[in-house]
């Protein structure tokens, strides 16, 4: 099933690229019309490149070994905020990190950073314009929560979010690009580090929680 799903996801942007190029060949157009179609091709090639990167990432995880060390949680979150600053600013979003700068966790540096990057990317992509992304830490349970203002995810869809290639109805119907692999990678990386991941959602927000072993 994975191979079939992967083939479908790869063929979709390839078909869009071919269709756009065929349209360009049918008749001569004004320069600005060519520019518009070329941008469509670039967007589809970017989508395909992102998908292939994630497929390779999944393949590497199958044989990946975990190297845990003490990490500064605040630093990792600030690095993720900086990485997605352009997209955050474009949507007029506010980021709140309610975590002491001294908080330390035991995790694999690369794997945990990939988890955070994927969750922040989702929070930005599917968060509402002028919304908020909040990071909170509960020391007693060693739990990090990432909450973003959103239209919400139905209770029926929540258990499916970590399936490979799964996308919610809202994300499929929107213009937001995505492969449906990001959260599958997050779940795999969390499991490798014995991190318990959970998700909850209401009509106004979505929260991902990471319970990190001590």
C-alpha positions as CSV (number, residue, x, y, z in Angstrom):
1,X,0.0,0.0,0.0
2,X,2.9,2.3,0.8
3,X,4.4,1.9,-2.7
4,X,1.0,2.5,-4.3
5,X,0.4,5.7,-2.2
6,X,4.0,6.9,-2.9
7,X,3.5,6.4,-6.7
8,X,0.2,8.3,-6.6
9,X,1.8,11.2,-4.7
10,X,4.7,11.4,-7.2
11,X,2.5,11.1,-10.3
12,X,0.2,13.9,-9.2
13,X,2.8,16.8,-9.5
14,X,4.3,15.1,-12.6
15,X,0.9,15.1,-14.3
16,X,0.4,18.8,-13.4
17,X,3.8,19.7,-14.8
18,X,3.2,17.7,-18.1
19,X,-0.3,19.3,-18.4
20,X,1.0,22.8,-18.0
21,X,3.8,22.3,-20.5
22,X,1.3,20.8,-23.0
23,X,-0.9,23.9,-22.6
24,X,2.1,26.1,-23.4
25,X,2.9,24.2,-26.6
26,X,-0.6,24.5,-28.0
27,X,-0.5,28.2,-28.9
28,X,1.6,31.3,-28.6
29,X,0.9,33.5,-25.6
30,X,1.8,36.8,-24.1
31,X,5.0,36.9,-22.1
32,X,3.1,37.4,-18.8
33,X,1.0,34.3,-19.5
34,X,4.2,32.2,-20.0
35,X,5.5,33.6,-16.7
36,X,2.4,32.5,-14.9
37,X,2.6,28.9,-16.3
38,X,6.3,28.7,-15.6
39,X,5.6,29.6,-12.0
40,X,3.1,26.7,-11.8
41,X,5.7,24.3,-13.1
42,X,8.2,25.6,-10.5
43,X,5.6,25.2,-7.7
44,X,5.0,21.6,-8.8
45,X,8.7,20.7,-9.0
46,X,9.2,22.2,-5.5
47,X,6.3,20.0,-4.3
48,X,7.9,16.9,-5.9
49,X,11.3,17.7,-4.4
50,X,9.8,18.1,-0.9
51,X,8.0,14.8,-1.3
52,X,11.2,13.0,-2.4
53,X,13.1,14.5,0.6
54,X,10.5,13.2,3.0
55,X,10.5,9.7,1.4
56,X,14.2,9.6,1.8
57,X,13.9,10.7,5.3
58,X,11.5,7.9,6.1
59,X,13.8,5.4,4.5
60,X,16.7,6.6,6.6
61,X,14.6,6.3,9.8
62,X,14.1,2.5,9.2
63,X,17.8,2.0,9.9
64,X,18.5,5.0,12.1
65,X,20.1,4.7,15.6
66,X,19.2,7.0,18.5
67,X,21.9,9.0,20.2
68,X,20.4,10.7,23.2
69,X,22.0,13.7,24.9
70,X,21.0,16.6,27.1
71,X,19.5,19.3,25.0
72,X,18.4,22.9,25.7
73,X,14.7,22.9,24.8
74,X,14.3,26.7,24.7
75,X,17.2,26.9,22.2
76,X,15.7,24.3,19.9
77,X,12.3,26.1,19.9
78,X,14.0,29.5,19.1
79,X,15.9,27.9,16.3
80,X,12.7,26.6,14.8
81,X,11.0,30.0,15.2
82,X,13.9,31.6,13.4
83,X,13.8,29.0,10.6
84,X,10.1,29.7,9.9
85,X,10.2,33.4,10.6
86,X,9.5,34.5,7.1
87,X,6.3,32.4,6.9
88,X,5.3,33.5,10.4
89,X,5.7,37.2,9.5
90,X,3.8,36.7,6.2
91,X,0.7,35.4,8.1
92,X,1.0,38.0,10.9
93,X,1.3,35.3,13.5
94,X,2.5,35.7,17.1
95,X,4.8,33.1,18.7
96,X,4.8,32.6,22.5
97,X,7.4,30.4,24.2
98,X,6.4,30.0,27.8
99,X,9.5,27.9,28.8
100,X,12.4,28.7,31.0
101,X,15.7,29.0,29.1
102,X,17.2,26.5,31.5
103,X,14.9,23.6,30.7
104,X,16.9,20.5,29.6
105,X,15.6,17.3,28.0
106,X,17.2,14.0,27.1
107,X,16.7,13.3,23.4
108,X,18.5,12.8,20.0
109,X,19.4,16.2,18.8
110,X,18.8,15.7,15.1
111,X,15.6,13.6,15.5
112,X,14.0,15.9,18.1
113,X,14.8,19.0,15.9
114,X,13.1,17.3,13.0
115,X,10.0,16.7,15.1
116,X,9.8,20.3,16.2
117,X,10.5,21.6,12.7
118,X,7.6,19.5,11.3
119,X,5.2,20.5,14.1
120,X,6.1,24.2,13.7
121,X,5.7,24.0,9.9
122,X,2.2,22.5,10.3
123,X,1.3,25.1,12.9
124,X,2.2,27.9,10.5
125,X,0.7,26.3,7.4
126,X,-2.6,25.4,9.0
127,X,-2.8,28.2,11.5
128,X,-5.1,31.1,10.9
129,X,-3.9,34.5,9.7
130,X,-2.9,36.8,12.7
131,X,-3.2,33.7,14.9
132,X,-0.9,32.5,17.7
133,X,1.5,29.6,18.1
134,X,2.2,28.8,21.8
135,X,4.8,26.5,23.3
136,X,4.3,25.4,26.9
137,X,6.2,23.1,29.2
138,X,4.8,21.2,32.2
139,X,7.8,20.2,34.3
140,X,5.9,17.6,36.5
141,X,5.0,15.5,33.5
142,X,7.9,16.5,31.3
143,X,5.5,17.5,28.6
144,X,5.9,20.0,25.8
145,X,2.7,21.3,24.1
146,X,2.5,23.2,20.8
147,X,-0.8,25.0,20.2
148,X,-1.9,27.0,17.2
149,X,-5.1,28.9,16.5
150,X,-6.8,27.0,13.7
151,X,-10.2,26.0,12.3
152,X,-9.8,22.7,14.1
153,X,-9.7,19.0,13.2
154,X,-12.6,16.7,13.6
155,X,-12.5,13.9,16.2
156,X,-12.9,11.3,13.4
157,X,-9.8,12.6,11.7
158,X,-7.5,12.9,14.7
159,X,-6.6,9.2,14.9
160,X,-5.6,9.2,11.2
161,X,-3.2,12.2,11.4
162,X,-0.1,10.1,11.8
163,X,-0.8,7.8,8.9
164,X,1.5,8.1,5.9
165,X,0.0,10.3,3.1
166,X,-3.1,11.2,5.2
167,X,-4.4,14.8,4.8
168,X,-7.5,16.2,6.4
169,X,-10.4,17.4,4.4
170,X,-9.5,21.0,5.0
171,X,-5.9,20.6,3.9
172,X,-6.8,18.7,0.7
173,X,-9.4,21.3,-0.2
174,X,-7.1,24.2,0.5
175,X,-4.3,25.6,-1.7
176,X,-1.7,24.6,1.0
177,X,0.8,22.2,-0.5
178,X,1.6,19.0,1.5
179,X,2.5,15.4,1.1
180,X,0.9,13.9,4.2
181,X,4.3,12.5,5.3
182,X,5.3,15.1,7.9
183,X,3.3,13.8,10.8
184,X,4.2,10.2,9.9
185,X,7.9,11.1,10.2
186,X,7.1,12.9,13.5
187,X,5.4,9.8,14.9
188,X,8.3,7.5,13.8
189,X,10.9,9.8,15.4
190,X,8.9,10.1,18.6
191,X,8.6,6.3,18.9
192,X,12.3,5.8,18.3
193,X,13.0,8.1,21.3
194,X,10.1,6.6,23.4
195,X,8.4,10.0,23.3
196,X,4.6,9.8,23.7
197,X,2.9,12.1,21.2
198,X,-0.8,13.1,21.4
199,X,-3.0,15.5,19.5
200,X,-6.2,17.3,20.5
201,X,-8.3,19.9,18.7
202,X,-11.3,22.2,19.1
203,X,-13.0,24.5,16.7
204,X,-10.5,27.2,17.6
205,X,-7.2,25.5,18.2
206,X,-5.0,22.4,17.7
207,X,-2.5,21.1,20.2
208,X,0.3,18.5,19.8
209,X,1.8,17.2,23.1
210,X,5.2,15.5,23.5
211,X,5.7,13.6,26.8
212,X,9.5,13.2,27.0
213,X,11.1,10.5,29.1
214,X,13.6,11.6,31.8
